[in-house]
Amino acid sequence: MTESIITFDKVNKWYGNNFHVLRDIDLSVAKGERIVVCGPSGSGKSTLIRCINRLEEHQQGRLVVDGVELTDDVKAIDDVRKKVGMVFQQFNLFPHLTVLENLTLSPMWVGKIPKKAAEERAMEQLNRVRIAEQAGKYPLQLSGGQQQRVAIARALCLTPKIMLFDEPTSALDPEMIKEVLDVMIEMASQGITMICVTHEMGFAKAVADRVIFMDQGQIVEQNNPHDFFNQPQSERSRDFLSKILGH
Amino acid sequence: MQAQVFQPIAARPAPIKTDGLLAWIRLNLLGDWKTALATLLLGGLLLWLIPQLVSWALLRAVWVPIADACRVDGAGACWGVVAEKYRLIIFGRYPFEEQWRPLVATLLMVGLIIASCMRAFWKPWLGLLWLAVLATFFTIMWGGVWGLSRVDTDRWGGLPLTILLASLSVAMAFPIALLVALGRRSGLPAIRSICTIYVELIRGVPLISVLFMASFMFPLFMPQGFSIDVLIRVLAGITLFAAAYMAEVIRGGLQAIPKGQVEAAATLGLSYWQTQRKIVLPQALAMVVPGIMNNFISTFKDTSLVTIVSLYELTGAMGLALNSDADWRPFKIEGYLFIAMIYFAFCFSMSRYSHWVEKQVNQSKLR
C-alpha cells in the first residue's frame, strides 16, 4: 500500500456520556485514494469525516492527517484545516456575500493573498465547476445544484490535499444531482484524496477505489465497489444494499 | 374527425371597476355592513374632533408671548409660551448670553450624526471625525479657553444635553453590547458567567436606580478628594444600561445564525474573530436592525430621566422653564406639545433611517 495520508488508530467518540458514535475505528487512507462511505442514518459516517478536520473531536485513539496528529492543539487544527476542504449537505455558503466573495474570503483573510490574485484564482475554480457567469450573484439567487458547485469551488480555492464530502447531493432535487456529481467525478480524475459520504451508488461505482460500509459506529465492511455491490459479505450490508438498490 | 364549428361565447357584463378613488372607498371603507358601520362611527368621531382641534390649535390660538392674552375667555392654544420660553426650554440653564455656544455645538453634533448615517462617510476616518467633533463640542460647551467663559456641566441642559447623552451612550453601548453578546456565547465559562451576570443585574433594576447610584452612591465609595463629573457618571450609567438590553437583542440575532455557517468558516481556516467579524455578525446584525433601532429610540427618550439627578435635559429644562414662572405655568400642555414635536422629529427620523438600513442589508436576499 502506498503512503497513507489519513490514519485512524482505534478512534472512539461519544456524544454525551452514553451515545457511543464511533467505535474502535481503524482506517488508513492512501494519498489520492477515493473513498465512499455509506451506511444507514445514525451510523456515524458524517461524524467520521467531521473528525478529520476536527469539526468533531474524538476522545480516544489517534488520528493523524498528513503527518499532523489531531489533538486539542489549536495550531495543529489550523494546520490540518488548511489541507482539508469540505463540502456540506446544506452547502453552507455565506448568504450575505456574493459568489465571488464567498470564494475569495479565505484566500484573502487566511492566505493573505492580494484581492486581485484571489479573484483570479476564484474565477479559475468557478470555471472549473462551470458556473463562472454567476460570480456576481448572491448564493440564494442560485439553484441548489449551482450552490453546491460554488461550495465545491470555494473549498478548492484553498488547494486542499484532501476533500471531504458530507452527503453533497442529499439536499438537491433529482435533476440537479447529476451536475454536482459530474463536477465531483471530474475532480476525482485529478488525483486529489476524496472521502465522500453518499448514497449515490452510481458515483461509488464510477470513481471510488474503496467503499466503506458503517453501521452503529463501526466499520462493518470495506471493499472495492465491484465486490461490495456484487458480493456484500455481511448481513447488514446486504440488508442495506437491498433497501437502497431494491427499487 | 369532426369539423370545428364556430360557437359565439355569450356576452358577459363588464367587470366592476377596481381602481380609482370610488372603487377604493367601496372596497375598503364600505365593504360589508360591519366595515360600513365602523367607517361611519370613526368618520363621525373624526368629523367631530378635527374641527375642535384645528380651532384650538390654530384658529383661536394665541401666538404672541403675552401671558394675559392667553387668559382671555375663549382663547385656544397658547403658543406664546413657546415664543417666550423656547430658549430656556432648548438650552436649559446655560447662561443666556452664551447660548450661541450650545447652538453651535448641537448643530455640529447633529451634523456628525447625520454624516455617520450616510454610506459615503463609512470610512476608517469616521472614528477620528467623531473624536474631533466631540472634542470641539466639549471645548465650546465647557469653555475656559479661546476667551470663552467657563460653564460647568451642571448648567448644561436642554436639547444639547439630550443629544449628547443619547448619541454618546448609544455609540458606546453598541460595541459593549457586541462584546457582551459574543461573551454570553463564549466557550469559556468565566467570560460567559461575567457577561450573564452583568446583563441580568442591569436588567433587574430600573434605569432610575442606576442613575441614582451613578449620581449619589458612586461618590461615597470614592476616596476623599477624588470625583468624577456627574455628567460622565450619568453617561456611564445610561451606556451600561442600554448595552445590557442591546446585548440581548444582538444575542437573539447570533442565535439565529445556523451552525453550518460557523463550521464552513472553520473549514476555511478562519479564526474565531475573523468568523465573527466576516460571517456571523454581518448576518446577525442585519437580522436585528429593527430591534437595535428600537433600543436606540428608547435610549434617546430614556435620557429624559436624568432630570432626577438634576441634569436638566430637554424635558427637565421644559419643567424648569415653566415651574419657576407663575404667569406661564398654566400653559404646560403647549410646552409639552412643543418638546413632543422635537422628540418625535428625532425618533421618526431614526425609524425611517432604520427602514433604509434594513433595505440595504437585505439586498442579498432579493431574488
Interface residues (C-beta under 8 A of the other chain):
Chain A: N53 L55 D78 R81 K82 V84 G85 M86 F88 Q90 N92 L93 F94 P95 H96 L97 T98 L105 S106 W109 V110 Y138 P139 L140 Q141 R154 A155 L158
Chain B: P258 G260 Q261 E263 A264 A265 A266 T267 L268 G269 L270 S271 Q274 K278 I279 P282 Q283 A286 V361 Q363 S364 K365 L366 R367
